[in-house]
Amino acid sequence: MIIHDLTLYLVSSLLIGYGLGFFTVKINHLLVIFLGKLWSSGNAQRRYVLVGGIVTVMYGMMIFYQTSNFVSALIFVAVFAVLFVSGIKHAMHRFNEYVDILNALIQSLFPKEDPDDDQHDALLADTSKISQDMLESMRKSQLESLKILFFFFDSIFAVFLFSFIRRKLRFSRFINLSKEDQVDYMHIWASTEFLNLGPVALKALIGYSYYTSHLSWDKIGYRGEVLRRSYIN
């Protein structure tokens, strides 16, 4: 094989392996949503191993057919398998970052307006805790749906695409944007017909959590006559 062919096979092993691994996790989350508890019983890793084994064998057969060299095919298959596992781990890590995205949303929706407000950070932390407790109490399929929403909302692709539509160039995840750009990005979602249900759902969750925190009651003049902390949590 010439250098050009070796480079092509190496690059394809890297990109295809990582891409398939990454999207395997996305597809698994979709299966949890559509198939419910049957596919949310903790067997995700078995499915990843099964899918990884199948696609690795298929890729190895394709490479061997193209190269007719067992050693070269074995090397490229090993690279493919390593990148497949890396793609899975990265995707799983990204989905588990929904708490970081949630906290960024909370801080954007409720910025610190009074520099002397010593309770603000504690209030946002309590808002985050209440929100997480609500999310964890949901059905598995519902939580997976929200994780996908968080994932897509925060992704570089979504930020770039929807900002570019509004003639703004941003190439960053939502959690890495400035506070001003985060607010503007949320406004883009809210003012776009086919996207506005996303921020509505997130704002409803966060708003409920914020105003049911006893630390917010002094701000709105509520004394807790109806709602009690022990009842909420």
Backbone as a ProteinNet text record, in pm:
[ID]
protein_1_A
[PRIMARY]
MIIHDLTLYLVSSLLIGYGLGFFTVKINHLLVIFLGKLWSSGNAQRRYVLVGGIVTVMYGMMIFYQTSNFVSALIFVAVFAVLFVSGIKHAMHRFNEYVDILNALIQSLFPKEDPDDDQHDALLADTSKISQDMLESMRKSQLESLKILFFFFDSIFAVFLFSFIRRKLRFSRFINLSKEDQVDYMHIWASTEFLNLGPVALKALIGYSYYTSHLSWDKIGYRGEVLRRSYIN
[TERTIARY]
83.8	0	86.6	42.9	115.6	77.9	156.6	134.7	-5.3	-51.4	-183.5	-292.9	-283.6	-381.8	-374.6	-252.5	-235.6	-298	-272.9	-328.1	-480.1	-535.3	-680.4	-742.5	-684.6	-738.8	-725.7	-616	-595.5	-698.7	-716.2	-811.9	-953.8	-987	-1121.1	-1141.4	-1038	-1048.3	-1073	-1004.8	-1020.8	-1159.8	-1199.8	-1325.8	-1447.9	-1446.2	-1562.3	-1575.1	-1462.5	-1466.5	-1522.4	-1469.7	-1516.9	-1662.9	-1695.5	-1831.6	-1934.1	-1906.7	-2000.8	-2016.2	-1905	-1913	-1996.5	-1974.1	-2046.6	-2196	-2231.8	-2372.8	-2442.2	-2364.4	-2424.8	-2489.7	-2423.9	-2480.7	-2606.1	-2603.3	-2722.2	-2839.2	-2812.4	-2918.8	-2973.4	-2884.9	-2930	-3025.5	-2994.7	-3082.9	-3218.8	-3217.8	-3344.7	-3425.4	-3357.4	-3426.1	-3490.5	-3419.9	-3476.7	-3604.8	-3603.8	-3721.4	-3839.2	-3815.1	-3924.9	-3967.3	-3873.8	-3906.7	-3925.5	-3894.9	-3923.9	-3839.8	-3902.7	-3829.2	-3760	-3813.8	-3753.3	-3607.7	-3577.9	-3441.8	-3369.9	-3421.2	-3355.3	-3319.7	-3291.2	-3266.9	-3119.6	-3037.4	-2896.8	-2811	-2863.3	-2788.4	-2724.5	-2708.4	-2653.1	-2513.9	-2429.7	-2292.9	-2290	-2382.4	-2389.1	-2423.7	-2515.1	-2551.8	-2434.5	-2358.4	-2241.4	-2137.9	-2117.7	-2022	-2070.5	-2199.6	-2255.4	-2242	-2284.6	-2274.5	-2129.3	-2041.7	-1899.5	-1839	-1875	-1822.4	-1867.4	-1994.5	-2048.7	-1983.6	-1980.9	-1927.4	-1776.7	-1707.3	-1562.5	-1533	-1608.7	-1590.1	-1621.5	-1730.6	-1768.2	-1662.1	-1609.9	-1506.1	-1378.9	-1343.9	-1224.7	-1235.4	-1352.3	-1372.9	-1361.4	-1413.9	-1405	-1260.2	-1185	-1044.3	-962.6	-987	-912.7	-945.8	-1072.9	-1112.8	-1040.9	-1021.2	-957.6	-805.5	-744.8	-598.4	-539	-618.1	-568.3	-444.3	-434.2	-319	-373.2	-353.1	-411	-352	-220.8	-155	-204.2	-210.2	-258.2	-403.8	-485.7	-626.4	-639.9	-556.9	-561.9	-524.6	-424.4	-381.5	-492.7	-552.9	-657.9	-783.2	-810.7	-925.3	-900.3	-776.1	-742.9	-762.8	-718.7	-737.8	-886.9	-961.6	-1106.5	-1171.7	-1134.6	-1195	-1164.1	-1039.9	-1000.7	-1080.6	-1095.6	-1170.3	-1319.6	-1370.1	-1510.6	-1537.1	-1449.5	-1462.3	-1448.6	-1355.3	-1337.5	-1462.8	-1525.1	-1648	-1759.9	-1771.3	-1872.9	-1848.3	-1723.9	-1691.7	-1716.3	-1680.3	-1701.1	-1849.5	-1928.3	-2072	-2137.8	-2098.5	-2154.3	-2119.3	-1996.8	-1954.6	-2036.2	-2058.1	-2134.8	-2278.5	-2341.2	-2478	-2485.7	-2380.6	-2379.8	-2348.3	-2318.9	-2292.7	-2420.1	-2534.9	-2660.1	-2673.8	-2611.2	-2616.1	-2539.9	-2424.9	-2347.8	-2426.2	-2495.2	-2576.8	-2694.1	-2755.2	-2865.3	-2820	-2703.7	-2653.4	-2624	-2572.5	-2547.2	-2678.2	-2782.2	-2914.2	-2970.1	-2954.6	-3003.4	-2934.9	-2804.1	-2729.2	-2765.6	-2799.9	-2839.6	-2978.8	-3068.8	-3205.9	-3218.6	-3131.2	-3137.5	-2999.5	-2954.8	-2824.2	-2824.5	-2708.3	-2695.3	-2706.4	-2816.6	-2842.7	-2792.7	-2791.7	-2745.9	-2611.9	-2504.3	-2371.9	-2367.6	-2457.8	-2458.2	-2550.9	-2604.5	-2695.2	-2613.7	-2597.6	-2515.8	-2586.1	-2717.5	-2793.8	-2804.4	-2756.3	-2780.4	-2719.2	-2592.5	-2525.2	-2591.7	-2631	-2698.5	-2833.8	-2903	-3033.4	-3019.1	-2918.8	-2899.2	-2858.2	-2777.8	-2738.4	-2860.5	-2949.9	-3071.5	-3164.2	-3170.8	-3250.1	-3199.5	-3068.2	-3008.4	-3041.6	-3035.2	-3063.9	-3208.9	-3302.1	-3442.9	-3466.6	-3404.6	-3420.6	-3368	-3250.3	-3193.4	-3279.1	-3332.7	-3420	-3544.1	-3598.3	-3714.9	-3680.4	-3564.5	-3523.5	-3501.4	-3436.3	-3407.3	-3533.3	-3640.6	-3765.2	-3850.5	-3809.8	-3885.6	-3865.6	-3954.1	-3934	-3806	-3743.8	-3616.4	-3627.2	-3734.2	-3749.3	-3764.4	-3833.3	-3850.3	-3717.2	-3640	-3509.4	-3417.1	-3421.9	-3338.4	-3376.2	-3506.6	-3551.9	-3492.3	-3494.6	-3440.3	-3288.5	-3222.7	-3077.3	-3041.9	-3119.6	-3095.9	-3120.9	-3226.5	-3253.6	-3138.6	-3090.4	-2975.3	-2853.9	-2829.7	-2712.9	-2716.6	-2831.9	-2843.1	-2839.2	-2909.2	-2912	-2771.1	-2688	-2553.3	-2450	-2481	-2380.4	-2326.4	-2201.8	-2139.7	-2219.1	-2266.8	-2342.9	-2467.6	-2545.6	-2669.4	-2640.5	-2541.4	-2506.3	-2463.9	-2379.5	-2332.9	-2446.7	-2527.2	-2632.8	-2735.9	-2792	-2901.3	-2852.5	-2727.7	-2670.3	-2639.9	-2592	-2558.3	-2683	-2795.3	-2921.6	-2955.3	-2920.3	-2942.9	-2822.8	-2736.2	-2619.5	-2521.6	-2505.9	-2409.9	-2320	-2190.9	-2094.3	-2048.3	-2089.1	-2047.5	-2008.4	-1892.4	-1844.8	-1800.5	-1899.3	-1871.6	-1992.8	-1972.1	-2083.5	-2153.8	-2279.8	-2357.6	-2291.6	-2242	-2185.4	-2056.8	-1997.3	-1873.5	-1896.1	-2021.4	-2051.9	-2049.5	-2034.8	-2046.9	-2191.8	-2215.5	-2351.6	-2443.4	-2393.6	-2474.7	-2509.7	-2410.9	-2436.5	-2529.1	-2519.5	-2609.8	-2754.5	-2777.2	-2912.7	-2963.4	-2876.8	-2916.1	-2946.3	-2866.9	-2888.9	-3022.2	-3053.7	-3182.2	-3297	-3275.7	-3378.7	-3401.1	-3294.6	-3307.6	-3397.5	-3374.5	-3458.7	-3603.8	-3621	-3756.2	-3835.1	-3765.7	-3833.3	-3841.5	-3796.8	-3803.2	-3915.9	-4006.1	-4129.7	-4107.1	-4015.4	-3998.4	-3901.4	-3850	-3758	-3813.2	-3918.9	-3957.1	-4006.4	-4051.2	-4096.3	-3981	-3860	-3743.8	-3718.1	-3693.7	-3670.8	-3791.1	-3911.7	-4030.9	-4025.5	-3991.4	-3981.8	-3872.1	-3756.2	-3644	-3672.5	-3734	-3768.2	-3872.6	-3968.1	-4071.1	-4007.9	-3916.8	-3848.3	-3767.1	-3687.4	-3599.3	-3678.5	-3780.3	-3862.2	-3933.5	-3988.6	-4055.4	-3956.1	-3837.8	-3737.5	-3690.1	-3677.3	-3629.3	-3730.1	-3854.7	-3954.9	-4008.3	-3977.8	-4013.4	-3898.4	-3786.4	-3677.3	-3710	-3701.6	-3734.8	-3641.9	-3524.6	-3431.2	-3478.3	-3576	-3628.8	-3751.2	-3804.9	-3933.2	-3924.5	-3813	-3798.9	-3797.6	-3743.9	-3735.1	-3872.6	-3967	-4100.6	-4205.9	-4160.1	-4252.6	-4344.3	-4300.5	-4381.9	-4330.5	-4419	-4381.7	-4399.6	-4434	-4447.7	-4575.7	-4681.5	-4808	-4868.7	-4852	-4910.4	-4805.4	-4697.9	-4591.8	-4496.8	-4457.9	-4360	-4241.3	-4123.4	-4002	-4011.2	-4065.2	-4075.1	-4169.1	-4267.9	-4361.8	-4297.4	-4216.6	-4154.5	-4048.7	-3961.9	-3852	-3876.2
-120.3	0	124.4	226.1	351.2	435.9	540.6	627	688.4	724.5	786.3	691.8	564.6	466.4	445.2	436.3	417.8	533.7	654.6	772.8	772.2	734.9	730.1	629.2	510.6	407.8	449.2	513.9	557.9	664.3	762.6	870.2	814.6	723	664.3	583.1	514.2	437.6	529.3	642.5	739.2	801.2	854.3	928.7	837.4	727.5	637.7	570.5	528.2	464.1	557	679.4	775.5	813.4	840.4	882.9	777.1	651.5	544.3	524.5	535.3	522.1	632.8	754.9	870.9	859.4	823.5	817.9	693.5	590.5	474	513.7	602.7	649.3	731.7	817.8	896.6	806.9	706.3	614.4	538.6	501	431.1	517.9	647	738.1	748.3	748.8	753.4	626	512.3	386.3	385.3	442	450.3	532.1	641.7	728.7	655.7	590.1	530.2	393.4	318.2	184.2	174.7	283.2	289.7	197.8	143.1	69.2	-55.2	-112.5	-232.7	-208.9	-86.1	-54.3	36.2	49.5	135.4	57.5	-70.8	-157.4	-170.8	-78.3	-80.6	-165.8	-207.2	-293.6	-216.8	-86.4	-5.4	-52	-83.5	-124	-252.6	-344.5	-468.2	-436.6	-341.7	-303.3	-237.3	-155	-89.9	-194.5	-295	-401.3	-478.6	-509.6	-584	-504.7	-377.8	-293.3	-275.7	-252	-234.5	-356.6	-475.3	-598.2	-617	-589.5	-608.2	-512.2	-382.2	-283.9	-299.7	-345.5	-366.6	-481.4	-589.3	-704.1	-661.8	-588.6	-544.5	-452.3	-361.2	-269.6	-346.3	-444.9	-525.4	-602.2	-657	-730.5	-637.1	-515.6	-420.2	-380.3	-353.4	-314.3	-429.1	-551.5	-665.7	-687.4	-666	-679.6	-576.9	-456.1	-349.6	-367.1	-416.8	-420.7	-558.2	-662.8	-801.2	-823.4	-746.3	-756.8	-771.8	-892.8	-921.2	-832	-811	-730.2	-586.2	-528	-390.3	-378.3	-474.6	-472.7	-480.8	-564.1	-579.3	-448.3	-379.3	-251.5	-148.5	-136.3	-37	-71.6	-199.5	-241.6	-206.6	-223.4	-187.6	-37.9	43.5	188.4	220.9	156	175.1	143.2	30.8	-12.5	84.7	131.3	227.3	356.3	405.3	529.4	509	390.4	360.6	372.3	314.1	322.9	468.2	542.9	684	765.1	737	806.6	779.5	654.5	619	691.9	690.4	755.1	905.4	967.6	1112	1144.9	1067.4	1092.4	1072.4	967.9	944.2	1058.1	1107.2	1220.4	1345.1	1368.9	1486.1	1478.9	1362.1	1348.5	1369	1330.3	1346.7	1489.7	1576.3	1716.1	1799.9	1733.7	1810.3	1896.7	1855.4	1935.7	2066.5	2061	2183.2	2276.8	2220.7	2301.9	2362.2	2282	2331.3	2448.3	2436.6	2545	2671.1	2653.9	2770.4	2839.2	2760.6	2816.9	2893.1	2835.6	2900.9	3035.4	3038.4	3162.8	3266.7	3220.9	3314.7	3372	3288.4	3332	3418.2	3393.3	3468	3524.2	3625.5	3684.7	3762.6	3785.2	3861.4	4009.6	4068.5	4208.7	4302	4254.6	4336.2	4283.1	4359.1	4311.4	4275.7	4334.1	4310	4195	4124.5	4013.6	3889.9	3869	3757.5	3622.5	3625.3	3502	3447.9	3526.8	3491.5	3356	3336.1	3210.5	3090.9	3108.1	2999.2	2969.3	3074.3	3056.5	2979.5	3014.7	2943.3	2798.7	2774.9	2637.9	2556.8	2619.8	2551.6	2527.9	2624.5	2607.6	2488.6	2477.4	2365.2	2232.6	2228.7	2104.7	2061.2	2157.5	2124.4	2075.2	2142.3	2102.3	1961.1	1931.6	1798.3	1691.6	1722.2	1625.6	1597.2	1702	1683.3	1597.6	1624.3	1547.3	1400.4	1375.9	1238.4	1161	1232.4	1165.1	1129.3	1177	1149.2	1005.1	961	832.3	837.2	721.9	713.8	770.8	737.4	782.7	934.4	994.2	1139.2	1209.1	1154	1211.9	1203.2	1091.5	1076.7	1180.9	1209.6	1311.7	1447.6	1481.3	1610.1	1614.3	1501.7	1497.9	1528.3	1472	1499	1646.4	1703.3	1846.3	1929.9	1900.1	1970.8	1956.9	1834	1804.8	1886.7	1884.5	1955.9	2106.8	2155.7	2298.4	2351.2	2272.5	2315.4	2293.9	2213.8	2171	2285.6	2271.6	2370.6	2382.3	2268	2267.3	2354.3	2336	2412.8	2560.5	2591.1	2731.5	2799.2	2730.5	2788.7	2804.8	2700.1	2701.2	2809.7	2812	2905	3048.8	3064.4	3199.3	3250.3	3159.3	3196.8	3239.2	3172.5	3210.7	3356.1	3398.4	3537.5	3626.7	3577.5	3652.6	3685	3589.1	3602.1	3479.9	3502.8	3394.4	3352.3	3233.5	3177.6	3032.9	2996.8	2859.3	2812.8	2788.6	2752.1	2684.1	2603.9	2546.5	2655.2	2633.1	2730.3	2762.2	2661	2683.6	2765.1	2777.4	2854.8	2994.7	3027.9	3161.5	3262.8	3388.7	3494.7	3501.7	3565.2	3575.1	3645.8	3749.9	3822.8	3733.9	3658	3570.3	3454.2	3406.9	3301.9	3349.8	3471.4	3527.1	3546	3595.3	3616.4	3484	3382.1	3250.4	3191.8	3208.3	3162.3	3238	3367.1	3447.7	3396.1	3353.3	3297.1	3174.4	3085.2	2966.2	3005.5	3098.5	3134.9	3203.9	3272.3	3348.5	3273.4	3147.4	3064.7	2963.5	2960.2	2883.9	2737.5	2671.6	2528	2494.9	2597	2573.8	2619.9	2702.8	2773.2	2682.4	2560.7	2471.7	2426	2423.6	2382.4	2475.2	2604.7	2696.1	2711.2	2694.6	2701.1	2590.8	2470	2357.6	2379.7	2426.3	2448.6	2563.1	2671	2783.7	2744.5	2660.4	2615.8	2536.9	2445.9	2365.8	2454.3	2544.5	2628.4	2730.6	2791.3	2889.9	2830.3	2710.7	2643.4	2618	2569.1	2537.8	2663.9	2772.6	2898.5	2952.5	2957	3020.8	2929.1	2800.6	2713.8	2700	2761	2767.1	2873.1	2837.6	2933.7	3055.7	3042.3	3154	3264.1	3233.1	3333.9	3405.6	3358	3409.8	3555.1	3591.8	3731.5	3825.9	3781	3866.1	3899.1	3807.9	3827	3856.9	3874.5	3910.6	3798.5	3674.7	3559.1	3504.5	3472.3	3428.3	3278.2	3207.4	3062.8	3017.7	3097.9	3064	2933.8	2909.9	2790.5	2681.3	2715.3	2618.1	2613.6	2496.7	2477.9	2399.7	2428.9	2364.4	2212.7	2165	2020.7	1956.4	2033.8	1981.7	1975	2074.4	2080.4	1972.3	1958.7	1863.8	1740.5
0	0	0	-69.5	-73.7	46.8	71.4	187.6	185.4	66.9	54.3	105.4	69.7	113.5	264.6	317	461.7	539.2	491.1	556.9	551.8	435.4	419.6	514.6	524.5	613.1	759.5	792.4	931	969.7	881.5	909.3	918.9	827.8	831.4	958.4	1003.9	1127.7	1246.4	1248.2	1356.8	1356.5	1240.9	1232.3	1243.8	1168.9	1170.5	1306.9	1362.4	1494	1600.2	1606.5	1706.8	1680.5	1555.6	1522.7	1556.9	1522.4	1553.2	1703.3	1775.6	1920.5	1982.4	1937.4	1990.3	1961.6	1839	1802.7	1857	1892.7	1957.1	2088.7	2163.4	2290.1	2264.3	2162.7	2130	2093.7	2011	1969.5	2089.8	2181.9	2301.2	2383.2	2395.8	2468.9	2399.3	2268	2195	2216.3	2221.9	2246.6	2384.7	2483.2	2617.3	2615.3	2537.8	2529.8	2466.1	2353.3	2277.3	2328.5	2388.6	2433.8	2584.4	2655.6	2798	2883.2	2989.2	3091.1	3035.9	2930.4	2873	2836.7	2793.5	2750	2848.8	2968.8	3067.4	3193.2	3176.2	3291	3326	3281	3316.6	3226	3111.4	3020.5	2905	2921.3	2812.9	2773.8	2871.9	2840.9	2759.6	2786.8	2707.5	2562.3	2544.8	2408.5	2338.4	2411	2351	2308.1	2393	2359.4	2237.1	2233.9	2121.2	1991.5	1995.3	1876	1835.7	1934.3	1904.8	1839.6	1890.9	1831.9	1688.4	1662	1527	1428.2	1463.4	1368.4	1351.2	1455.8	1444.1	1348.7	1361.2	1269.5	1125.9	1108.2	973.7	915.1	998.3	950.1	915.8	1000.7	974.4	843.7	817.3	691.8	572.1	586.3	476.8	449	556.8	540.2	479.9	527.3	473.8	327.1	290	150	62.8	118.6	42.4	33.9	141.7	147.6	118.4	146	132.5	218.3	326.7	417.3	559	615.2	746.7	855.5	853.2	957.3	953.1	833.6	820.8	865.7	824.9	864.5	1015.5	1078.8	1224	1294.1	1242.6	1302	1291.6	1172.4	1152.9	1234.8	1248.5	1330.9	1477.1	1524.2	1662.4	1685.3	1588.3	1597.8	1600	1513.5	1506.4	1640.8	1700.7	1826.6	1939.9	1944.8	2049.6	2036.5	1913.6	1892	1915.4	1887.6	1916.1	2066	2146	2291.4	2338	2277.5	2313.3	2282.6	2167.8	2131.3	2230.1	2274.4	2373.7	2505.1	2551.2	2679	2672.6	2560.7	2547.2	2546.1	2472	2465.4	2601.5	2673.9	2806.5	2901.6	2890.4	2973.2	2940.6	2811	2770.1	2820.5	2812	2860.6	3011.2	3082.2	3227.1	3269.5	3173.8	3205.6	3209.9	3207.7	3206.8	3332.1	3443.3	3566.2	3546.7	3479.5	3451.8	3360.9	3262.3	3171.4	3247.6	3334	3417.6	3503.3	3565.4	3650	3569.8	3447.3	3361.1	3324.9	3299.3	3269.2	3389.3	3507.9	3630.1	3649.8	3631	3648.9	3544.4	3422.6	3316.9	3342.7	3391.4	3415.5	3540.7	3637.6	3763.3	3797.6	3722.9	3750.2	3881.9	3936.1	4061	4030.1	4070.3	4039.8	4149.5	4272.4	4385.3	4434.6	4420.7	4464.8	4613.1	4692.5	4836.8	4876.7	4778.5	4807.7	4845.2	4975.1	5022.7	5008.9	4988.3	4979.2	4835.8	4739.3	4599.4	4562.4	4594.8	4557.9	4625.1	4751.8	4823	4759.9	4715.9	4650.8	4520.8	4440	4313.3	4337.2	4440	4473.1	4516.1	4594.1	4636.3	4517.7	4426.7	4304.2	4223.3	4213.5	4140.1	4207.2	4339.1	4411.6	4391.1	4402.5	4383.2	4240.3	4142.3	4002.2	3979	4034.4	4017.1	4082.8	4200.8	4268.3	4183.9	4121.4	4035.7	3914.9	3854.1	3737.4	3772.6	3885.4	3924.3	3962.3	3998.7	4035	3913.6	3795.5	3673.7	3627.8	3541.8	3476.5	3394.2	3380.1	3308.9	3167	3097.6	2959.8	2953.2	3052.7	3055.3	3082.5	3174.8	3205.1	3084.4	3012.8	2893.5	2788.6	2776.2	2681.4	2716.5	2844.9	2888.1	2872.5	2894.5	2874.9	2729.4	2636.9	2495.5	2465.1	2526.4	2508	2561.1	2681.6	2738.2	2646.6	2601.4	2517.9	2388.8	2321.8	2194.3	2216	2316.9	2346.8	2371.6	2438.2	2475.9	2365.7	2266	2168.7	2084	2042.3	1953.6	1824.2	1774	1648.9	1658.9	1767.4	1782.6	1802.5	1885.9	1910.7	1780.9	1704.6	1578.3	1479	1462.1	1360.6	1387.6	1507.5	1535	1552.8	1596	1601.8	1461.1	1374.8	1237.5	1160.4	1189.6	1125.2	1156.7	1278.2	1318.1	1287.4	1198.7	1153	1266.3	1353.4	1462.6	1460.4	1470.4	1459.4	1598.9	1637.1	1766	1744.2	1792.3	1779.5	1917.5	2003.2	2141.6	2200.6	2303.1	2376.4	2457.3	2489	2565.9	2699	2770.3	2902.6	2896.9	2777.7	2764	2707.3	2674.8	2624.8	2738	2702.9	2802.4	2849.4	2962.9	3015.4	2916	2850.6	2752.7	2633.9	2585	2471.2	2509.6	2633.8	2678.8	2676.5	2727.2	2727.7	2585.6	2497.6	2358.5	2289.6	2317.5	2258.4	2305.2	2431.9	2483.2	2417.5	2391.3	2324.2	2181.5	2114.7	1979.8	1982.4	2078.6	2091.7	2120.1	2213.4	2255.7	2145.3	2055.4	1950.2	1818.3	1816.2	1695.9	1711.1	1614.6	1628.3	1661.5	1592.4	1612.2	1724.7	1795.4	1905.9	2040.4	2038.6	2160.8	2273.3	2241.6	2347.8	2437.4	2382.7	2461.3	2578.4	2553.1	2665.9	2756.8	2704.2	2789.7	2895.5	2851.8	2945.7	3048.3	3003.2	3094.3	3191.5	3141	3227.6	3330.9	3291.1	3385.4	3499.9	3464.8	3565.9	3660	3602.1	3682.5	3762.9	3700.1	3769.6	3889.3	3871.6	3983.1	4095.4	4060.4	4161.6	4233.8	4160.7	4219.6	4321.5	4281.3	4367.6	4476.9	4471.7	4583.2	4682.2	4652.8	4750.1	4854.9	4981.6	5087.2	5085.7	5021	5014.8	4920.3	4835.6	4742.7	4798.3	4908.8	4956.2	5002.1	5064.9	5108.2	4989	4876.7	4758	4702.1	4717.5	4659.2	4766.1	4890.3	4996.4	5041.3	5023.6	5063	5195.3	5285.8	5420.4	5441.4	5337.5	5350.7	5414.5	5398.5	5462.9	5409.3	5279.2	5217.8	5199.8	5131	5107	5226.1	5262.5	5369.4	5315.2	5370.3	5322.1	5333.6	5443.9	5463.5	5361.2	5312.7	5215.4	5077.6	5043.8	4912.2	4896.1	4994.5	4983.8	5070.4
[MASK]
+++++++++++++++++++++++++++++++++++++++++++++++++++++++++++++++++++++++++++++++++++++++++++++++++++++++++++++++++++++++++++++++++++++++++++++++++++++++++++++++++++++++++++++++++++++++++++++++++++++++++++++++++++++++++++++++++++++++++

